[in-house]
Amino acid sequence: MLRLKNIPASLDLIGGGSGKSDKRVNEAIRKFDPERRFVNQLPFVQPNEVSKRIQESDIFVFASSCENLPITLLEGMSSGLAIASSDMGPMPEVLGKGGTYFNPEEPQSIADAIERLIKDSSLRSDSINHAINNAKHFSWKECSDNTFHFLVSCNDSKK
């Protein structure tokens, strides 16, 4: 949809896949980019390679429709890239004002959110700043400390 508007968009899908989902992705690629000029599906890559790939991008798109705590979105938030994200929970609660939102089940909604980021430099800049600041509220140390404190309190309450 973006390319039809002369926006030279390309898509890198990181992580490959298998089963029904992978089959559907490959069918869509064959339908919309049969010559593989603008969609690139990468196999599983090591975690350190993911952040390198993210840094090579212009926009981070997170189209998941179900998550508990979207770690990949958090990686995108700390990357310094503009983010277009699914509007399904908990993404808005995690990302806040750090991006534009779309319905991941509606392609036009996805294209519109990405186009807003491309065309509105002020929105893009504000979103990046919000995302970076929001990402600072999440830390593995705090998560593990809270988890262990909770487990200890559960054990203490049984005594």
C-alpha atoms as a printed R data frame, in Angstrom:
    type eleno elety resid chain resno      x       y      z
1   ATOM     1    CA   MET     A     1  0.000   0.000  0.000
2   ATOM     2    CA   LEU     A     2  2.849   2.383  0.791
3   ATOM     3    CA   ARG     A     3  4.672   1.524 -2.408
4   ATOM     4    CA   LEU     A     4  1.499   2.334 -4.391
5   ATOM     5    CA   LYS     A     5  1.859   5.860 -2.943
6   ATOM     6    CA   ASN     A     6  5.473   6.011 -4.180
7   ATOM     7    CA   ILE     A     7  6.869   5.511 -0.690
8   ATOM     8    CA   PRO     A     8  9.871   3.206 -1.238
9   ATOM     9    CA   ALA     A     9  9.095   0.934  1.696
10  ATOM    10    CA   SER     A    10 10.698  -2.424  2.253
11  ATOM    11    CA   LEU     A    11 10.042  -5.008  4.932
12  ATOM    12    CA   ASP     A    12 12.485  -7.234  6.792
13  ATOM    13    CA   LEU     A    13 10.814 -10.034  8.716
14  ATOM    14    CA   ILE     A    14 13.203 -11.327 11.367
15  ATOM    15    CA   GLY     A    15 12.869 -14.772 12.871
16  ATOM    16    CA   GLY     A    16 11.574 -17.029 10.134
17  ATOM    17    CA   GLY     A    17  8.930 -19.441 11.261
18  ATOM    18    CA   SER     A    18  7.320 -22.769 10.670
19  ATOM    19    CA   GLY     A    19  3.952 -24.427 10.291
20  ATOM    20    CA   LYS     A    20  0.761 -22.667  9.262
21  ATOM    21    CA   SER     A    21  2.019 -19.175 10.074
22  ATOM    22    CA   ASP     A    22  5.138 -19.553  7.947
23  ATOM    23    CA   LYS     A    23  3.057 -20.941  5.098
24  ATOM    24    CA   ARG     A    24  0.713 -17.926  5.257
25  ATOM    25    CA   VAL     A    25  3.653 -15.490  5.313
26  ATOM    26    CA   ASN     A    26  5.244 -17.141  2.282
27  ATOM    27    CA   GLU     A    27  1.926 -17.119  0.405
28  ATOM    28    CA   ALA     A    28  1.566 -13.392  1.115
29  ATOM    29    CA   ILE     A    29  5.118 -12.705 -0.052
30  ATOM    30    CA   ARG     A    30  4.488 -14.627 -3.284
31  ATOM    31    CA   LYS     A    31  1.268 -12.657 -3.822
32  ATOM    32    CA   PHE     A    32  2.542  -9.137 -3.047
33  ATOM    33    CA   ASP     A    33  6.243  -9.400 -3.893
34  ATOM    34    CA   PRO     A    34  6.747 -12.389 -6.190
35  ATOM    35    CA   GLU     A    35 10.146 -11.116 -7.332
36  ATOM    36    CA   ARG     A    36 11.238 -10.516 -3.717
37  ATOM    37    CA   ARG     A    37 12.243  -6.917 -4.363
38  ATOM    38    CA   PHE     A    38 10.983  -5.384 -1.099
39  ATOM    39    CA   VAL     A    39 10.142  -8.178  1.373
40  ATOM    40    CA   ASN     A    40 13.005 -10.014  3.007
41  ATOM    41    CA   GLN     A    41 12.261 -12.896  5.380
42  ATOM    42    CA   LEU     A    42 15.249 -13.777  7.514
43  ATOM    43    CA   PRO     A    43 15.649 -17.070  9.351
44  ATOM    44    CA   PHE     A    44 16.207 -17.203 13.108
45  ATOM    45    CA   VAL     A    45 19.087 -14.915 14.068
46  ATOM    46    CA   GLN     A    46 21.083 -14.727 17.291
47  ATOM    47    CA   PRO     A    47 19.887 -12.090 19.831
48  ATOM    48    CA   ASN     A    48 22.905  -9.836 19.261
49  ATOM    49    CA   GLU     A    49 22.172  -9.944 15.519
50  ATOM    50    CA   VAL     A    50 18.567  -8.796 16.105
51  ATOM    51    CA   SER     A    51 19.658  -5.499 17.649
52  ATOM    52    CA   LYS     A    52 22.107  -4.969 14.768
53  ATOM    53    CA   ARG     A    53 19.291  -5.527 12.247
54  ATOM    54    CA   ILE     A    54 17.037  -3.132 14.155
55  ATOM    55    CA   GLN     A    55 19.712  -0.420 14.031
56  ATOM    56    CA   GLU     A    56 19.909  -0.811 10.245
57  ATOM    57    CA   SER     A    57 16.201   0.047  9.972
58  ATOM    58    CA   ASP     A    58 14.364   3.354  9.662
59  ATOM    59    CA   ILE     A    59 11.122   2.397 11.433
60  ATOM    60    CA   PHE     A    60 10.360  -0.353 13.908
61  ATOM    61    CA   VAL     A    61  7.006  -2.057 13.258
62  ATOM    62    CA   PHE     A    62  5.536  -4.260 15.976
63  ATOM    63    CA   ALA     A    63  2.411  -5.988 14.671
64  ATOM    64    CA   SER     A    64  1.734  -8.585 17.360
65  ATOM    65    CA   SER     A    65 -1.877  -9.101 18.382
66  ATOM    66    CA   CYS     A    66 -1.183 -10.860 21.697
67  ATOM    67    CA   GLU     A    67  1.592 -10.452 24.258
68  ATOM    68    CA   ASN     A    68  2.135 -10.461 28.008
69  ATOM    69    CA   LEU     A    69  5.176  -8.223 28.129
70  ATOM    70    CA   PRO     A    70  6.406  -7.474 24.620
71  ATOM    71    CA   ILE     A    71 10.183  -7.790 25.015
72  ATOM    72    CA   THR     A    72 10.734  -7.208 21.294
73  ATOM    73    CA   LEU     A    73  8.762  -3.960 21.542
74  ATOM    74    CA   LEU     A    74 10.961  -2.911 24.483
75  ATOM    75    CA   GLU     A    75 14.020  -3.566 22.312
76  ATOM    76    CA   GLY     A    76 12.502  -1.344 19.642
77  ATOM    77    CA   MET     A    77 11.746   1.357 22.216
78  ATOM    78    CA   SER     A    78 15.364   1.523 23.349
79  ATOM    79    CA   SER     A    79 16.677   1.503 19.753
80  ATOM    80    CA   GLY     A    80 15.979   5.151 18.991
81  ATOM    81    CA   LEU     A    81 13.775   4.292 16.012
82  ATOM    82    CA   ALA     A    82 10.300   5.589 15.312
83  ATOM    83    CA   ILE     A    83  7.756   2.894 16.195
84  ATOM    84    CA   ALA     A    84  4.482   1.853 14.610
85  ATOM    85    CA   SER     A    85  2.792  -0.626 16.939
86  ATOM    86    CA   SER     A    86 -0.237  -2.787 17.312
87  ATOM    87    CA   ASP     A    87 -2.981  -1.097 19.306
88  ATOM    88    CA   MET     A    88 -3.833  -4.313 21.148
89  ATOM    89    CA   GLY     A    89 -2.955  -4.706 24.820
90  ATOM    90    CA   PRO     A    90 -0.534  -4.451 26.407
91  ATOM    91    CA   MET     A    91  1.339  -2.556 23.680
92  ATOM    92    CA   PRO     A    92 -0.268   0.869 24.365
93  ATOM    93    CA   GLU     A    93  0.356   0.440 28.099
94  ATOM    94    CA   VAL     A    94  4.047  -0.310 27.474
95  ATOM    95    CA   LEU     A    95  4.749   2.092 24.595
96  ATOM    96    CA   GLY     A    96  2.537   4.966 25.754
97  ATOM    97    CA   LYS     A    97  3.059   8.022 23.530
98  ATOM    98    CA   GLY     A    98  6.166   6.404 22.056
99  ATOM    99    CA   GLY     A    99  4.708   5.551 18.679
100 ATOM   100    CA   THR     A   100  1.772   5.460 16.321
101 ATOM   101    CA   TYR     A   101 -0.799   2.703 16.644
102 ATOM   102    CA   PHE     A   102 -2.657   0.472 14.222
103 ATOM   103    CA   ASN     A   103 -5.027  -2.445 14.183
104 ATOM   104    CA   PRO     A   104 -2.745  -5.392 13.294
105 ATOM   105    CA   GLU     A   105 -5.613  -7.125 11.526
106 ATOM   106    CA   GLU     A   106 -6.208  -4.234  9.092
107 ATOM   107    CA   PRO     A   107 -3.460  -3.643  6.485
108 ATOM   108    CA   GLN     A   108 -4.682  -0.110  5.726
109 ATOM   109    CA   SER     A   109 -4.414   0.781  9.408
110 ATOM   110    CA   ILE     A   110 -0.802  -0.467  9.455
111 ATOM   111    CA   ALA     A   111  0.080   1.490  6.300
112 ATOM   112    CA   ASP     A   112 -1.545   4.662  7.664
113 ATOM   113    CA   ALA     A   113  0.414   4.481 10.954
114 ATOM   114    CA   ILE     A   114  3.717   3.998  9.121
115 ATOM   115    CA   GLU     A   115  2.921   6.792  6.669
116 ATOM   116    CA   ARG     A   116  2.193   9.203  9.555
117 ATOM   117    CA   LEU     A   117  5.654   8.490 10.980
118 ATOM   118    CA   ILE     A   118  7.313   8.962  7.602
119 ATOM   119    CA   LYS     A   119  5.586  12.242  6.784
120 ATOM   120    CA   ASP     A   120  5.471  13.930 10.226
121 ATOM   121    CA   SER     A   121  8.981  14.643 11.503
122 ATOM   122    CA   SER     A   122  7.668  16.253 14.686
123 ATOM   123    CA   LEU     A   123  5.542  13.202 15.501
124 ATOM   124    CA   ARG     A   124  8.503  10.963 14.711
125 ATOM   125    CA   SER     A   125 10.863  12.912 16.989
126 ATOM   126    CA   ASP     A   126  8.385  13.156 19.879
127 ATOM   127    CA   SER     A   127  7.548   9.457 19.602
128 ATOM   128    CA   ILE     A   128 11.216   8.449 19.667
129 ATOM   129    CA   ASN     A   129 11.854  10.535 22.799
130 ATOM   130    CA   HIS     A   130  8.804   9.090 24.574
131 ATOM   131    CA   ALA     A   131  9.754   5.539 23.613
132 ATOM   132    CA   ILE     A   132 13.328   5.886 24.877
133 ATOM   133    CA   ASN     A   133 12.116   7.370 28.174
134 ATOM   134    CA   ASN     A   134  9.414   4.695 28.598
135 ATOM   135    CA   ALA     A   135 11.952   1.930 27.967
136 ATOM   136    CA   LYS     A   136 13.990   3.153 30.942
137 ATOM   137    CA   HIS     A   137 11.144   2.101 33.265
138 ATOM   138    CA   PHE     A   138 11.828  -1.551 32.488
139 ATOM   139    CA   SER     A   139 14.851  -3.428 33.773
140 ATOM   140    CA   TRP     A   140 15.728  -7.096 34.162
141 ATOM   141    CA   LYS     A   141 17.289  -6.389 37.570
142 ATOM   142    CA   GLU     A   142 14.131  -4.770 38.903
143 ATOM   143    CA   CYS     A   143 12.014  -7.553 37.398
144 ATOM   144    CA   SER     A   144 14.126 -10.290 38.999
145 ATOM   145    CA   ASP     A   145 14.298  -8.451 42.349
146 ATOM   146    CA   ASN     A   146 10.511  -8.037 42.407
147 ATOM   147    CA   THR     A   147  9.996 -11.683 41.434
148 ATOM   148    CA   PHE     A   148 12.277 -12.969 44.193
149 ATOM   149    CA   HIS     A   149 10.707 -10.632 46.770
150 ATOM   150    CA   PHE     A   150  7.281 -11.921 45.766
151 ATOM   151    CA   LEU     A   151  8.384 -15.555 46.027
152 ATOM   152    CA   VAL     A   152  9.928 -14.945 49.456
153 ATOM   153    CA   SER     A   153  6.752 -13.210 50.656
154 ATOM   154    CA   CYS     A   154  4.651 -16.162 49.450
155 ATOM   155    CA   ASN     A   155  6.924 -18.550 51.316
156 ATOM   156    CA   ASP     A   156  6.869 -16.360 54.468
157 ATOM   157    CA   SER     A   157  3.066 -16.181 54.426
158 ATOM   158    CA   LYS     A   158  2.832 -19.979 54.496
159 ATOM   159    CA   LYS     A   159  4.892 -20.186 57.704
